[in-house]
């Protein structure tokens, strides 16, 4: 089945993009797909769009989602652990994707991450924030429209790669670019790996909230163009599919190593001083040793030890402190500092294509200065107990 799925793309999105190119309307489509201004789900579809794209946006927006209470439970989990989930993107999901020898060729060919790497990661993080932010899948949110644009962007890549007259793509060897197996693997990074990463970080999450988060992302997966038969029914099935794809696709490749090196260099460059080794340590914490070795992720006892210290502190805060606002505060501060460095290095203090919802930003910043004494008192007790 998965062999057959490597030859399938996304028929509705592919048809829309083929019609756009056939009608000579690629420039108008590109302007919409690269538009940095964030758009609400209920916003009118621009009349300037090619008819095929307007039809696609109208017909695919009617995707049924889980019960609103399940969506709310997923959003609550993201509100509680968003910085940790975002950290799994750079230190778990992306390197895990680069380990897939065939799929990574598409990313490498489109220069994903090797050119403007910070901007590329911000755009992926923005999709997660748009989908899982408060009301992201509702009329006033941005998750549906953002996901539709990502789907059309994937179709554009498929079209351009397969119609490149100079550098021919070998579908028989590598499958259709961004095929159904690779799309399913991508969906697993946002759903299954996010939950798996939280658990490896020791986050205190319930089985029900984890299942609700997974269900919400599976609904988004259908909106992203993943065929229903490729979407697991629960986290247990997701684990089985992840293991199967890993066995089938993971192997060392020059492209995978290049992409991983670019990612590590970018994260190191943007890390707060003294913590530049933490991303590599986290990669070694998240990934299987064989996978990390195949990507040439450096081995460093110091980096891994630093990562474990941050994770241990986050676990302590998440499990043992009674005040809910202390949850994973150290890790959140680290991730927010990393984002701050990335923003400054990319485009100054303001990015028109990246926004953290105000409510989430205030929550993730943690308690005000008047409450910090309590945090450090608890941490001091924990450090003394470890000694």
MIBA-934942 format. One record per residue: z, y, x of N, C-alpha, C, O, CB in turn; residue in one letter. Coordinates in pm, whole numbers, plus 50000, padded with zeros to 5 digits. Each point is the difference from the previous one (the first is absolute). Glycine has a CB too. Layout:
BEGIN
ZYXZYXZYXZYXZYXA;...
END
This chain:
BEGIN
500004988050082500005012049918500005012650086499265009449973501954978049847X;499615012850283500075011950085498715001850079499615011450028502884985849988X;496864991950022498695001350065499025007349908499265008750044501164970050086X;499595017649742499115006649903500405014549981499145008749983500494969449901X;501675024650118500485013749978499625009350115499975012249982501924978649884X;497845003850251499575008450112498585005349978499575009150071501914977750082X;497815007749752498645004649971499955009049876498925004149957500214975050146X;502045024049841500075008649883500615013550037500995000850072499234979049779X;499165031050099500565013350018500725004349873500904993049952497275012850211X;501455005549783500615005549879498855004949913499555011350015502644995550105X;497344984749789498755002649928499965013649928499025007250016500794968349954X;501225028349953499905013049930499915011950095499185008949981502114981149832X;499565010250289499985011150096498714999850081499415010550027503094989149985X;497074988550029498764999050078498805004949920499135006750055501844974050070X;498985016049745498895004549916499995015249989498935006150003501174972449869X;501075027550114500095014649990499495006750127499235009549994502714988149851X;498504997350269499605006250127498524997650028499335008950051502994988150037X;497184991249879498564997550019499165009749916498985004950046501504970950001X;499975026949829499285009549915500065014150058499035007549991501514978349809X;500595017750259500155013250062499005001650114499325010350008503124990149929X;497484989750151499075001050113498554999549953499145007050053502584982250094X;498015002449753498644998949949499545013149937498825003450005501544972249956X;500585031749979499655012749937500065011950093499825011449957501034979249835X;499415006950336500065010950096501185009349979499935011950030497634986749987X;503544995849930501175008349967501184997250092501155002449963498084998249800X;500494994250355501084996150091500865011850041501214998550019497364983050064X;500845030149931500765011750046501075004049899501125003250037496885004550091X;501644992249743500975003449895501114989749993501175003449979497035008049892X;501444975950147501014989449999500955001550119501224998649985497164986049900X;501075018250231500825001750120500975011549985501154999250044497004991550094X;501405020249800500875011649979501204996349914501115004850025496915010449995X;501774976449879501114995749914500944990750074501225001449990497305001249810X;500934987850273500834989950067500825006050112501094995050030497234987949911X;501195027550123500735006350111500785012249955500595007050083497674984650073X;501755011249714500745011549949501474998450032500614990049963497715013349852X;502255006550254501404998950042500975004349891501164995950002498105008150229X;500275004149673500895004449893500384988049913499144992649953499815030550048X;502344975149978500484988549924499785002449851500215011049949501504984050228X;497854994349751499595001349862500854991349910500274988450033497425016750041X;502745000349812500774992249904499134989849928498785001749988502765017849982X;499114969849983499284989549929499315005349875498944995149962502694988450127X;498995026449845499475005249874499035011550018499475005349902502634987549992X;497665011350231499105011350024498584996449958499584988650016501885019350175X;497785001749756498614997349961499174995550120500195005050111500005012049706X;498914973850159499104995450106498985011050025499395004949905500934970650031X;499485028650188499075011150029498604997349945499454989250019501875016050186X;498125004649729498654998449943498934999350109498884995649975501885016749822X;499614992150323499034999850111499814986250060499104997950082501525025549965X;500234967249914499894986550055498744993049951499565002549887502934996250127X;496914992750067498884991949952500424991849878501144995349994497925003650241X;500044999149668500354992749877500604986350025500934996049930497245016249959X;501334980650210500514986550028501475000550041500774991149962496945001750106X;502675017350008501395001350042500895004349884501134995249986498105010550245X;500265003349684500785004149884500264988149908501124998149951497905025150063X;499954968749963500174988249916501014990450060500834994349929496825008149990X;502294995850213500934991050068501445004949982500884992149966497345001950202X;502025018749854501355005549988500534998849858501184997249980498315018650206X;499664986349716500434999249860500334985649959501014997649934497595022550016X;500564970450089500184986249955501134992950074500674991549940496925007850002X;502625003750184501034992750076501395006049985500984993750041497255000050120X;501875018349782501325006249986500834993149892501225001649997497815020150077X;500334970649839500714993749888500624986750042499984990449923498455020749917X;502114988350279500624987850052501394998049937500845008950009497884993650208X;501524985949720501344997649944501034998350111499764993050099499214996349698X;502185017150187501074999050097501194992849938500094998849877499135022250235X;501714974349971501194993349947500795009249907499735012049990500374974050216X;500885008149727500895007649913500555012150076500354998950118500254979949754X;499485032850061500485012250069501344998250069500255006250103498525006949729X;502094978450114501294997950065499844992950134500785002350092500314996749683X;497884992550236499734993250128499435009950101500334999650119499264978649760X;499545030750073499465010450088501145008850051500055003650117497754996149758X;503115003950034501145008350039500884993050102500495006350094499465004549680X;500254976050210500794992450097499325000150137500675001050103500224984449712X;497795013550187499265000650126500145013750065500215001150121498174981849792X;501515027650006500165013650052501415002350053500185006850100498085001249739X;502734986450094501385001550046500214993350135500695005350087500084995649675X;498624987350255500124993250130499365008650109500545001150111499454976349775X;498865028550083499345008650099500825012550027500075004550114497714986849812X;502855014249971500855011750022501174996550091500405008150084498955000849690X;501204979150210501144995850081499594996450143500785002250093500334989649700X;497695002850225499634994550131498615004450046499364993050079502084987549869X;498085031150003498685004650038499775001650149498984995350050501005015949736X;500934995250289499775001550144499874986650072499184998450091502065023049899X;499584968949968499894986850061498654993649967499374993850086503125003549900X;497065004349889498714994549960498875006650078499074993250044501835001949727X;499175018150246498975006950077500014995450146498954999450064501255020449783X;500994977150205500064995350138499334986450015499454996850105502675016049928X;497934978949860499334986950008498505001750005499304991150049502594998449826X;497595021850075498565002250007499535000550145499084992850039501015019649743X;500554996150298499575001750137500424988850093499294997050096500795026949863X;501064970050015500554990250095499864985549954500364990950073501235026649997X;497884980449810499864986349948498614998149938499234991650046503275007249912X;497195008949938498764997949925498755002350084499104991650001502125015249794X;498735004450277498805002950079499784990050113498914994450010501395029649933X;500694973550143499754990050104499724986249942499224992450058502235020650094X;499184983649736499714987249937498534999449958499364989650015503035008949905X;497085012550027498595000449962499094998950122498934993949992501675020049809X;499814992050311499174999650120499934986050060499124997150082501495026749961X;500304967549917500004986350052498934991449934499694989350051502745012949995X;497005002449842498944992649933498685002650072499455011049990501764990349787X;498304988950295498895001950092498735005249933499305008450056501664973550082X;498735013249742498775004149933500175013449928499145008750011500264967149961X;501695025749956500215012349923500145012350087499565010849962501534975549866X;499505012150291500235011650086498705005850053499965011550042502264979050021X;496715001649936498725005050048499495011749915499375009250052500104967950034X;500825022549785499595011049913500805012650036499425010850012500004973049803X;501895014850202500835011450036499565005950134499935012250015501994977849858X;497795001350222499605004550133498635006949994499785010150066501554971250038X;497785013249816498655005549991500005013849934499185008650035499914968249952X;501805025449919500095013149935500915009550076500305011049953499294977949828X;500865006850338500885008150086501315003149931500615010350028497394999550080X;502444981449802501275002249933501125000250103500154990550077498994998549713X;501635021550212501165002350084499655004350141500795007150062500394976249803X;497665012750188499695004150136499555014550007500055006150107499324970449943X;500185029249836499695014249992500915006349895500084995249887497505000750182X;503095014749967500985006649912500984989749943500114999049878498195018850065X;502404974650142500864989249949501115004949909500334993349902499174994350303X;501095023949826501095005049916499505003149860500674996849902500455012650300X;497714996649788499445003349869499754987349920500254999649880498705021150216X;500554968949969499714987549931501284994049941500004995549885498055000550269X;503025004049924501254994349950500565008549887500534994749902499944995750326X;499415022949785500495008749894499284997049868500635000049895499905017750275X;498184979849835499254997549877500464986949935500094999149878497935013450217X;502284977449987500514987549944501395001949942500314995049892498314992050273X;502245020449907501335002849948499925007949871500814998049909500105001850323X;498105009449760499885007949878499694991349880500495002549890498755016850246X;499944970349885499714990949890501284993249952500234998849880497444997450210X;503164999350004501264993449963500905009749924500594996449899499224988550302X;500305027449849500835010149934499455003449862500775001849906499865007450318X;498064991949764499405003249870500264989049898500255002849883497995010650234X;501684974149928500184988749909501474998149963500324998249883497664990850217X;502915011449999501394996549979500945011849983501194998149976498344981950154X;499955032249881500835011649975500375000949853499434992849918499495019150274X;502044996849772500435001249860498825002949908499315010150016502914998050063X;497554983149823498915001949905498624998450059499025004749941502465010349940X;498414978550234498724999150070498904993349921498825003350016502474996150189X;499074991149710499004992949921499925005349857499314994249916501084985650225X;500315031149831499955006349869498965011149996499355002750101503054991849865X;497425012049917498975010449985500145011450099499005005450047500904988749714X;501345009750272500215011250091500054996150146500165008650087501035002449731X;498684976050210500054995250138498645000350066499025004849943502904980949996X;498035009050183498755000250076499554986050042498934998550061501695024150021X;500184967249887499734986750053498704993949954499294993750080503105003449930X;497265004549862498784993949948498775006450063499114993050049502075001749735X;498765018550213498835006950056499864997450150498904998150050501335019549773X;500894982450248499944997350144499474986050027499174998250089502745017549947X;498564974349889499554986350019498524998649968499294992750070503014999349875X;497235014849952498574999649967499165005650115498944994650032501635007849725X;499905008250305499275005950110499974990750121498984998950068501665023949851X;500484970450107500034990350109499014988749973499304995450090503125010249956X;497514990149829499084989249963498555004250023499204992250053502454999749776X;498015020350132498655005050022499715002050149498874998050045501215013149731X;500944992850298499845001550144499694986550065499144999150088502445020549910X;499134969849957499714986650049498544996149970499314994550086503114999149881X;497125009549912498634996649962498985007650085498944994850035501845000749731X;499565016950268499125007950086499894993750138498914999450057501715021349817X;500504974750180499984993450131499164987349993499194997450089503095011949965X;497904982849839499194987849986498515003450000499204993550067502674995649804X;497775021250051498595003649990499445004450135498934995550042501445011349719X;500355002050306499475005750125499904989450111499044999950076501955022249860X;500024969150072499954989750104498874990149973499274996450092503195006149942X;497404993349842498984990049970498585005750000499034992450005502674995649861X;498185025250129498685006350002499735007450130499075008150007501074994049748X;500654995250347499795006050131498764993550063500024988150030502495016649999X;496425003049993498774993950052500074996550148499174992450050499615020449780X;502194992750240500084997850145500994989050035499654990350067499765033849970X;501814977549917501064990350031500184990749881500835002649913500345014150241X;498074972549843500004990849886501344992849987500584995550099496945001449928X;502975002249849501254993049972499714985449968499124997149919501935024349997X;499694969450145499804985749982500944994849891501134996150027498175001550215X;500215002549632500834995649888500314985150009501084995749957497915022249903X;500104974250194500244985650007501164996650092500694990149978496895006149979X;502655012150144501114997550094501295007049958501094994350012497235003350168X;501565014649772501195008249975500285002649852501055005449965498535005050253X;499484985949696500185002949858499555014149968499695007950089502204976049903X;498095019449879499705013649956501095009350052501184996349996497614995249796X;500875020550256501055009350043500975003049885499595002549887498815007650281X;502904989549864501065002249901499784990749881499915004549885500355019750188X;499664963149956499764989949897501294996749925501055005750029497064985050108X;501795000149767501134997049914501184993650075501165002549965497224994749848X;501364994850288501124994550076500715011150077501235000450005497574977650015X;500425031050039500605011150075500715009849906501045005550035497184992150140X;501215004549705500675008649902501334994049955500995007149985496775001149939X;502244978550055501264993449963501025001450111501185002249974497564981449883X;500815015150269500915001850112500545014150006501175002150031497584980450093X;500405027449845500445013949997501055002149891501005006850022496765000450064X;502004986949796500975001249892501344994050040501055005449965497094993749869X;501844989950240501244993850046500785009250094501234999550002497694978049974X;500385030850100500715009050092500815010449922501095003750041497114993050132X;501265007949714500715010149920501084993849912500965006849963496985007150039X;501924973549964500924993649906500934990350071501205002650012497094999849808X;501174986450226500844989550058500625004350133501204998250022497374984849864X;500625022650205500545003750131501025011249989500945000650079496904992450027X;501995016049797501005010649982501364994049966501025004250055497185011649868X;501824974549986501264993549963500524991650116501205000250029498094999449731X;499834993150307500424991950115500565008950110500984996450065497274986449878X;501125028750079500495009350102501365005549965500865001250087496805004649968X;502554997649818501315004849957501084989550026501095003350046497815011049780X;500784973450145500994989450021500274997850148501134997150038498124992049750X;499735012250296500224998750144500825011750054500674998850103497184988649917X;502095023949911500825011550037501404999049942500855008450027497085005449985X;502314975849907501334998149942500285008749881501175002249966499584991550256X;498205011549711500225008749885500634992149885499694988349978498365025950092X;502814992549859500734993849889499205001749872500245009349923501994995250190X;496824986449862499165000949881500184987549915500204989050053498135025350071X;501614987449745500174988749910498674992749982498945005650025502935006449856X;498224975550077498794992149976499175006249888498774999750006502434979750070X;499465026149823499275005849888499245012650042498855001849959502874988949885X;498905017950236499315012250044498854996650093498965006649997503185006549980X;498044976650106498924995650088498834994849918498845003050029502824991350151X;498644997949716498954994649914499285011249925498784999549984502524979149991X;499455031549978499395011249928499075007850093498915004149959503104997349890X;498425000850274499175007050099498724992250024498915005850005503155004050104X;498074977149907498834991550023499055000349880498795001350018502604983950131X;499155013849730499185000149879499235013149986498835000149962502814984549929X;499035026550140499335013049990498825000850095498935004949963503235005749972X;498044984650188498915000550097498884990349965498845002850029502815003850144X;498674982149764498954990749958499125006549894498784997949998502704982650054X;499125027449859499215007549901499125010250070498845001949963502964994849865X;498755009950273499215009550079498874992550072498915005550017503115009550012X;498244972650013498984992050067498774998149914498885000450050502924988150074X;498415009349746498844998849910499235013049994498775000049998502454982949866X;499505028350134499355013050001499285002450133499035007550005502725001249838X;498724984950263499395001150133498774991150015499305000850100502955004649992X;497494986249807498814991750004500234985650041499044992650021499765027750028X;502474975649963500294986150034499814991549874500545003449895501115003550289X;497604982349826499754991449885501304993449954500864996850083496804999149998X;502515002149789501254994249948500374986750063501184997350023498355014349765X;499474980150240500314986950058500495000850144500484990150055497805000349796X;501625021450211500475001850137501385006650005500535002750108497094999149965X;502965000849810501295006949995501104990049967499974993849894498915027650034X;502114976850161501094990549974500835004249879500055011849965500034982850279X;500564995649694500825002749881501415004550035500675006249918497984977049960X;501815013750243501375003450038500115000150152499034997150070501884992849716X;500265013550263500205001150145499864986650070499574999450115501935020049845X;498874969749972499884986750061498524996650023499634995250107502524997549780X;497025009950013498574997650016499415009450105499094996250074500774996149687X;500655019950245499535009550100500274995050141499165001450089501245017249749X;500784975450182500344994450131499034988850038499594998850115502835007249848X;497214985849938499064989150027498625005450036499374995250094501914990049747X;498265025050084498705005850030500005006750136499034999050076500575004349679X;501495003750277500085006650131499934989750112499315002250099502075016349801X;499324970350085499974989650103498594994250013499544997250111502884997549843X;496905003349934498664994350003499015009450068499214995750084501314991649706X;499525025550174499105009750063500305001150149499085001250082500765011649701X;501434986850252500385000550142499394988350076499435001950108502715009849832X;497974976250005499444988250067498495001150013499434995850101502454990449808X;497485019449990498545000849999499465011150090498974998250064501094992949705X;500635020250237499385012050056500635005350127499345007250076500064998149696X;501874991550255500665006150115499554993550130500114987950019501865017649836X;497525002950234499604995650134499865012450086499755010949950499044968449960X;501375018950221499905011350092498575005549999499034992549990502814997750153X;498055023049868498695006350008500135013150076501065006250002498224983249780X;499625014550282500005012850071500225011649903500715009650032497744980750141X;500945008749708500155010749901501465001349956500525011049986497124985049937X;503004992550055501405000349958500905006250104500905007749968498684972249896X;500165016750262500815005750108499755015050015500945007750024499014970250094X;498795026449868499685014250010500715008049890500585010550025497194983650077X;502165000549776500615007149888501515000850015500615010349970497524982149884X;502474996750193501454999950016500445009650109501005007049985499054969349940X;499205024250184500345009450108499925014449951500875008150031498274975550139X;499825019649752499875013549946501175003349908500525011250002496974987150013X;502934992049905501135002049910501295002450079500755009249969498134976449859X;501385006050273501225001450080500025013450073501025006850002499084968250025X;498765028750032499945012750072500305011749907500715009350037497604980950120X;501145009349720500225010849905501465000849959500575010949995497094986449924X;502964991150052501405000049959500915004750112500945007649977498564973749865X;500235014350281500815004450113499905015050020500995006750026498684971050081X;499125027449880499785014450023500765008549900500425011150031497334983750062X;502434999849786500615007949894501474996949977500645006449916497164994549980X;502764989450177501404996549982500935011050051499665007050096499724968849923X;501785025649920501005009250054500384995850143499954988250031500935016349737X;499505004950317500364996850139501094989450007500965000149923498415023150142X;500454967650029500984989550020499834987949912500674989950020500845027650048X;497574983349833499824988849907498554995249999499564993949903502315015049957X;497404993850247498574996650002499754985050001498924995549963500685025750156X;501394971049921499804985550005500334993049870499754988049986500735013250254X;500095006149664500454993649875498844993849922500154988849952501735027450039X;496954990649992498924993749924499564986450056499774990549925499485032450015X;500634976250192499634987250060501084989749975499704988449971498965023550205X;502604992249836501094990749972499974995149857500274988349973501095023350198X;498314997449734499914996049860498834990549977500104990749921500935031150013X;497864980650135498864990849987500394985950041499644990249934498785028850110X;502324980150065500464986950046501014993949903500094987849988499525019450249X;501145001449695500974995249901499294994749876500394989649946501295027050139X;497274990449869499304996349877499054988350017499994990849919500205032850011X;499014976650177498904990650015500454986850063500984999550074497475019949946X;500794970149948500214987350070499655001950148499115007850034500374978949755X;501235006250297499795001850144498554997350040499435007350081502954986049958X;497034996349902498614996650033499075011449961499075003250074501444972549894X;499735030549917499165011149955500175012150091499025006250040501154985549724X;501075011550270500265011550088499354997950136499455009350059502714995149821X;497924983350171499384997150130498485001549994499395005050094502514979449958X;497505011249838498545000749988499515014449997498855002850034501174975549843X;500855030950082499655014249993500395007650126499815012150010500454986749745X;500304994050342500475006250126501075010549975500055010150070497704985750030X;503095002049800501135009149978501014997850113500454988750021499215011049726X;500695010750327500854998350118501344993649965500575002349894498335017650207X;501594972049991501334994449988500965008550083499795002150119499294974649844X;501975028149973500995008250068501364997349938500215002749882498075015150172X;502634976850024501344997449947500675012949955500725000149901499464980050249X;499585030849924500625012749964499465005149866500775004249914499535001250331X;498354994249738499415004749874500494991749883500355005449894497625002450231X;502074979049893500454991349892501485002249971500434999349885497834983750179X;502525019650041501425002549981500225013149924500845000849911499684986450300X;498715023249825500115012849930499654998549852500675005549913498775006650301X;499504980349759499604997849860501094992649924500295003349885497304996150185X;503024990649995501064992349933501225008749973500664998449897498524980750215X;501135030249979501145008949978499775008349874500895001049914499575000050334X;498345004949740499715008149882500044991449874500535004249897498045011150243X;500874972649867500004991149884501434995949964500364999649883497354992050180X;503115005350039501394996149973500785011349934500784997649907499134986950290X;499885027849850500685011349939499555001649854500805002449911499395009050314X;498494987249755499485001149863500574989249911500355002649885497555007550204X;502214977749963500584989149922501455003049965500434997949886498044985850227X;502285021349984501405003149977500155010549891500814998449908499694996150330X;498725016249771500085010649903499594995049862500625003349899498925013650281X;499414974949816499474995349872500964990549930500105000249877497615002450214X;503004989149986500854989749941501445004549980500604997049897497944986350209X;502035023949992501445001350007500575013349954501215001049975498644983450208X;499345025849804500545012849956499915001249849498984996449940500375014050279X;501694994549721500055000549854499085010949944499404998149894502954993550116X;497535019550059499205011049948498524996450011499504997250109502285019549956X;497524983449820498604995649998499115009150083498974995550051501424994949723X;499995022750241499115008950072500024997750151499245006450072501125010149747X;500504974450230499994996950143498954989350033499764997350118502685008749895X;496944988149887499154988350024498955002950106499205009349988501184983449776X;499654999250340498985000450105499755014050055498875003250037500084977249856X;502095028150111499805014050037499445001650141499125008250023502744997749823X;498654986350249499515001350137498534996850006499245007250065503014986950024X;497334995249846498604996350005499145010549931498905003250046501754972549957X;499855029849887499245010349931499825012250088498915005750008501974985949773X;500215012550285499895011850087498994997450112499255008950038503154997249910X;497604981750105499054996750106498575000949949499145006150065502574978950042X;498025008849776498655000049946499555014149963498865003750027501514973149887X;500525031150025499645013749966499735008450124499105008450000502274989749792X;499394999750314499745006950127498634996250056499275008450052503214992349994X;497194986449942498694995350047498895006849921499015004650058501994973250008X;499155023049802498995006649918499885014850037498915005650003501564978249811X;500675022550213499995014150037499225002250129499225009550010502994993549876X;498004988350212499255001150125498514997949976499175007150057502844984850070X;497644998449787498604997349971499345011849931498855003450030501684972349954X;500185030549923499455011649929499725011550098498945006249995502314987049796X;499705009450297499845010950096498834997450095499265009250034503194995449951X;497394982850057498934996950094498645000049934498985002550065502634984150067X;498355010649736498714998849931499455013549956498855003350030501844974249894X;500115030350007499435012349942501065010649975499925007249901498314979149995X;502745014750191501025010149979500974995949891500074988249966498325029250109X;502344992049869501064996649905499494996049862500774994949919500665020750204X;497284986649848499494997149866498764991150010499095002550080501815019649835X;499084967450002498844991249989499545000349855500784996849910500004988450282X;497965018549785499545000749862499694986349943499764998749880499335023850167X;500904967050038499714986749947501234990850004499874987949980497765015050095X;503535002749951501204991750003501175007549939500345011050044498834977150161X;501445006049694501165006149935501004989149965499644989649945498945029249963X;502694983850126501094991649951500585007049878500375011750009500164978950224X;499555002749652500575006549882501365006250031500814994150071497974989649782X;501465028150093501225007550032501264992049973500924999950081497865021049868X;501274972249936501194992349964500284989250103501154997850039498415006749720X;499384988650286500184989450099500435005850133500864994450068497424991849815X;501135025050157500355006050128501475004050004500684997750100496975010449924X;502844997849869501415003849994500894987650006501025000050069498385020549796X;500214969150063500794987750000500044993750138501054995750047498355000749714X;499435003150305499924993450131500665008150110500414994450102497494994849824X;502215023950055500715008150100501484996850004500675002050101497655016049866X;502194977049919501384995849998500955011149962499585010649954499864972950217X;501865014049847501035009549958499955012750082499435000450109502004980549819X;499185029750017500015012650072500994999450115500734990250017498645021949774X;500644998550289500795000150122501494998249975500724995150087497565019650013X;502184989249782501424998849973500454985649987501194997150005498715024749882X;499134968950096500344986049981499814991750127500354988250003499015014349760X;500095003650342499654992250119501234994150068499904989450061498115025149968X;503134992249962501194995150068500344985949955500404991550080500445031949941X;498984974249847500304986749948499094989550060500444988950029500365021549761X;497924993050228499054990550057500414996350141500084988250033498095021349827X;502095000550224500314997150139501354993050013500204992150092498455027949977X;502284982849841501284992850003499784985249975500564991650069500635028949851X;498014976349981499694986049971499264993550117500284988650038499635016749716X;499115002150304499244994450110500894997750122499854990050070498105021749845X;502974997550110500894998250113500834987349984500204992650096499895032349936X;500404972749847500744987749974499174987850023500494989950052500875022349785X;497364988550124499124988550018499764997450149500054988550045498845016349734X;500855005950298499764998450144501224993950069499864991150083498575028749912X;502784985249970501234994850060500164985149967500424992150085500655030949899X;498614973349892500134985949964499044991350079500324988550032500395018349739X;498104998650262499024992250079500504998550144499784989650062498325018749791X;502555001950199500504999150138501134989950008500564997850108498805026149934X;
END
